[in-house]
Amino acid sequence: MSSGSAAVIVAAGSSTRMGGVKKEYRPFSVVDGEPRTVLAASVVAFAASGAVDLIVVVTPTGGVEAARAAIPDRLTAADASVPVRFVDGGASRRQSVHNALSYLASAGGISSVHIHDGARPWLDGGLIARLAAEVALGAVIPVSPLVETPKEIDSAGMIVRHLKRSTIVSAQTPQSFPFPAILEAHEKAAEKERLEGIEYTDDAEVWGLFVGPVRTVSGSPANRKITFPEDLPVEKAHP
């Protein structure tokens, strides 16, 4: 187990594109007779990885009990080998992550953190291990190559720039950072948001703007994000 490492799993959104049903709490799979939700899949992956000492799940405000119910009891028990804790989210994704990082600061002893979207249930231990090894050198995120040619458009839908697919990638999570530097970066981002009315949606962007370079490793094609109902495995999807 890597001493002083934590996972933050962000599940504080409203899932409006899922018809209002929280995607993280949807049934996802059954493993060894144990039903797992979308959220539980990520919690189990981190708990089994041996790479983290603490897991923090960020929930909608007042939504701790619903989140707890979506995770197997053995993982939220007081004597769990990797403790799972719950933190209320904020008005935006960045604020939700900031709340979790502030909690980790109060917990103490954290040297690195892996920030993951709770809607990415296909997370595997191999990717976690690669990030855990690389984060000692600085900020690192998994990326995947684009399969379609990107274009930049203006507000009228007209193409204004033809981008090179070979130099553009899609960012995945977990995104891994030294701690407390990522907390300090979020504190600076919060102040800039307050003063300028902007919003940051990606932790790597926050690090890049307020700390320094972000390295990349190859992500997994399977590490997809659930956004719409059809993104769920058909045989496991429920209305």
C-alpha positions as CSV (number, residue, x, y, z in Angstrom):
1,M,0.0,0.0,0.0
2,S,1.3,3.4,-0.9
3,S,1.6,5.5,2.3
4,G,-0.3,8.8,2.3
5,S,-2.2,8.3,-0.9
6,A,-6.0,9.0,-1.3
7,A,-8.6,8.7,-4.0
8,V,-11.3,11.3,-4.5
9,I,-14.4,9.9,-6.4
10,V,-16.6,12.7,-7.6
11,A,-20.3,11.8,-7.7
12,A,-21.9,15.1,-6.8
13,G,-23.7,15.9,-10.1
14,S,-27.4,15.8,-10.8
15,S,-27.3,13.5,-13.8
16,T,-29.7,15.6,-15.8
17,R,-28.7,13.9,-19.1
18,M,-29.7,10.6,-17.5
19,G,-33.3,11.7,-17.1
20,G,-32.6,12.9,-13.5
21,V,-31.7,9.4,-12.2
22,K,-28.3,9.5,-10.5
23,K,-26.1,7.6,-12.9
24,E,-23.6,6.7,-10.2
25,Y,-26.3,4.8,-8.3
26,R,-27.5,2.8,-11.3
27,P,-27.1,-1.0,-11.3
28,F,-23.9,-1.8,-13.3
29,S,-22.8,-5.4,-12.7
30,V,-22.9,-8.5,-10.5
31,V,-19.5,-9.9,-9.3
32,D,-19.4,-13.1,-7.2
33,G,-23.1,-12.7,-6.5
34,E,-22.7,-9.1,-5.3
35,P,-24.6,-6.4,-7.2
36,R,-22.5,-3.4,-7.9
37,T,-23.6,0.1,-8.9
38,V,-21.7,2.4,-11.2
39,L,-20.2,4.2,-8.1
40,A,-19.3,0.9,-6.3
41,A,-17.3,-0.2,-9.3
42,S,-14.8,2.6,-8.9
43,V,-14.7,2.3,-5.1
44,V,-14.0,-1.4,-5.4
45,A,-11.2,-0.7,-8.0
46,F,-9.4,1.7,-5.7
47,A,-10.0,-0.4,-2.6
48,A,-8.5,-3.5,-4.3
49,S,-5.6,-1.6,-6.0
50,G,-3.3,-1.4,-2.9
51,A,-2.4,2.1,-4.1
52,V,-4.5,4.2,-1.7
53,D,-5.0,4.5,2.0
54,L,-8.3,6.5,1.9
55,I,-11.2,6.9,-0.4
56,V,-13.3,10.1,-0.3
57,V,-16.7,10.1,-2.2
58,V,-18.1,13.5,-3.0
59,T,-21.9,13.5,-2.9
60,P,-24.7,16.0,-3.6
61,T,-25.3,18.1,-0.5
62,G,-27.2,16.0,2.0
63,G,-26.8,12.9,-0.2
64,V,-24.5,10.8,2.0
65,E,-27.0,8.1,2.8
66,A,-27.9,7.5,-0.8
67,A,-24.2,7.2,-1.7
68,R,-23.5,4.9,1.2
69,A,-26.4,2.7,0.1
70,A,-24.8,2.4,-3.4
71,I,-21.5,0.9,-1.9
72,P,-21.1,-2.6,-0.4
73,D,-21.3,-2.5,3.4
74,R,-17.9,-4.2,3.8
75,L,-16.3,-1.1,2.2
76,T,-18.0,1.4,4.4
77,A,-17.6,-0.5,7.6
78,A,-15.6,1.1,10.4
79,D,-13.0,-1.7,10.2
80,A,-12.6,-1.6,6.4
81,S,-9.0,-2.0,5.3
82,V,-9.3,1.1,3.1
83,P,-11.7,3.6,4.8
84,V,-14.4,5.3,2.7
85,R,-15.5,8.8,3.7
86,F,-18.1,11.1,2.3
87,V,-18.0,14.8,1.7
88,D,-20.7,17.2,0.4
89,G,-20.1,18.6,-3.0
90,G,-20.4,22.2,-4.2
91,A,-22.1,24.2,-6.9
92,S,-19.7,23.0,-9.6
93,R,-17.4,20.1,-10.2
94,R,-14.3,22.1,-9.2
95,Q,-15.9,23.2,-6.0
96,S,-16.8,19.6,-5.2
97,V,-13.2,18.5,-5.7
98,H,-12.0,21.5,-3.6
99,N,-14.3,20.3,-0.8
100,A,-12.7,16.9,-0.9
101,L,-9.2,18.2,-1.0
102,S,-10.0,20.4,2.0
103,Y,-11.2,17.4,3.8
104,L,-8.0,15.5,3.0
105,A,-6.0,18.5,4.4
106,S,-7.8,18.2,7.7
107,A,-7.3,14.4,7.7
108,G,-3.5,14.9,7.4
109,G,-0.7,12.7,6.1
110,I,-1.7,12.8,2.4
111,S,1.1,13.1,-0.1
112,S,-0.7,12.3,-3.3
113,V,-4.3,12.1,-4.6
114,H,-6.1,10.5,-7.5
115,I,-9.2,12.4,-8.6
116,H,-11.7,10.2,-10.5
117,D,-15.2,10.7,-12.0
118,G,-17.7,8.4,-10.3
119,A,-19.3,7.9,-13.7
120,R,-16.3,6.0,-15.1
121,P,-16.9,2.5,-13.7
122,W,-14.6,0.6,-16.1
123,L,-11.5,1.7,-14.1
124,D,-8.9,-1.1,-13.7
125,G,-6.1,-1.7,-11.3
126,G,-3.4,-1.5,-14.0
127,L,-4.2,2.1,-14.7
128,I,-4.3,3.0,-11.0
129,A,-0.9,1.3,-10.6
130,R,0.7,3.3,-13.4
131,L,-0.6,6.6,-12.1
132,A,0.5,5.7,-8.5
133,A,4.0,5.1,-9.8
134,E,4.1,8.2,-11.9
135,V,2.6,10.7,-9.5
136,A,5.9,10.7,-7.5
137,L,7.3,12.7,-10.4
138,G,4.5,15.2,-10.5
139,A,1.0,15.7,-11.9
140,V,0.0,13.0,-14.4
141,I,-3.2,12.1,-16.2
142,P,-4.3,9.3,-18.5
143,V,-5.2,10.2,-22.1
144,S,-6.6,8.5,-25.2
145,P,-6.1,9.3,-28.9
146,L,-8.9,10.8,-30.9
147,V,-10.5,8.6,-33.5
148,E,-12.2,11.4,-35.4
149,T,-10.7,14.6,-36.7
150,P,-11.4,17.6,-34.4
151,K,-12.5,21.0,-35.6
152,E,-12.7,24.3,-33.8
153,I,-15.9,26.2,-34.5
154,D,-17.3,29.6,-33.6
155,S,-20.7,30.5,-32.0
156,A,-22.4,30.3,-35.4
157,G,-21.1,26.8,-36.0
158,M,-18.6,27.8,-38.6
159,I,-15.2,26.1,-38.6
160,V,-12.5,28.5,-37.6
161,R,-9.6,26.1,-37.2
162,H,-8.6,22.6,-38.5
163,L,-6.9,20.8,-35.7
164,K,-4.3,18.1,-36.0
165,R,-5.7,14.8,-34.6
166,S,-2.2,13.6,-33.9
167,T,-1.5,16.3,-31.3
168,I,-4.9,16.2,-29.5
169,V,-6.0,13.7,-27.0
170,S,-9.0,13.1,-24.7
171,A,-8.4,13.4,-21.0
172,Q,-9.5,10.6,-18.7
173,T,-9.6,10.1,-15.0
174,P,-8.2,9.4,-12.5
175,Q,-6.0,12.5,-12.6
176,S,-3.2,12.2,-10.1
177,F,-1.4,15.0,-8.3
178,P,1.0,15.7,-5.4
179,F,-0.7,16.9,-2.3
180,P,-1.1,19.6,-1.0
181,A,0.0,21.4,-4.2
182,I,-3.2,20.5,-5.9
183,L,-5.2,21.9,-3.0
184,E,-3.2,25.2,-3.2
185,A,-4.0,25.3,-7.0
186,H,-7.7,24.9,-6.3
187,E,-7.6,27.7,-3.7
188,K,-6.1,30.0,-6.4
189,A,-8.6,28.8,-8.9
190,A,-11.5,29.5,-6.5
191,E,-10.2,33.1,-6.0
192,K,-9.9,33.6,-9.8
193,E,-13.4,32.3,-10.3
194,R,-14.7,34.6,-7.7
195,L,-13.0,37.7,-9.1
196,E,-13.5,37.0,-12.8
197,G,-16.7,34.9,-13.0
198,I,-15.1,32.0,-14.8
199,E,-15.3,28.3,-14.1
200,Y,-12.7,25.5,-14.3
201,T,-14.0,22.1,-15.2
202,D,-10.8,20.0,-15.2
203,D,-8.2,19.4,-12.5
204,A,-5.3,19.1,-14.9
205,E,-6.2,22.6,-16.2
206,V,-6.2,23.9,-12.7
207,W,-2.8,22.4,-12.1
208,G,-1.4,23.6,-15.4
209,L,-2.5,27.2,-14.8
210,F,-1.4,27.6,-11.2
211,V,1.4,25.0,-10.6
212,G,3.1,23.8,-13.8
213,P,3.3,21.1,-16.5
214,V,1.1,18.0,-16.5
215,R,2.5,14.7,-17.9
216,T,0.4,12.0,-19.6
217,V,0.3,8.2,-19.7
218,S,-1.7,6.1,-22.0
219,G,-5.3,5.6,-20.8
220,S,-7.5,2.6,-21.4
221,P,-10.0,2.4,-24.2
222,A,-12.4,0.8,-21.8
223,N,-12.2,3.7,-19.3
224,R,-15.3,5.4,-20.7
225,K,-17.6,7.9,-19.0
226,I,-21.3,7.2,-18.6
227,T,-23.2,10.3,-19.7
228,F,-26.5,9.0,-21.3
229,P,-28.6,5.9,-20.4
230,E,-27.4,4.1,-23.6
231,D,-23.8,4.3,-22.2
232,L,-24.8,1.7,-19.6
233,P,-24.4,-2.0,-20.4
234,V,-27.8,-2.9,-21.9
235,E,-28.3,-6.1,-19.9
236,K,-27.6,-4.2,-16.6
237,A,-29.5,-1.0,-17.3
238,H,-32.7,-0.3,-15.4
239,P,-35.2,2.5,-15.8
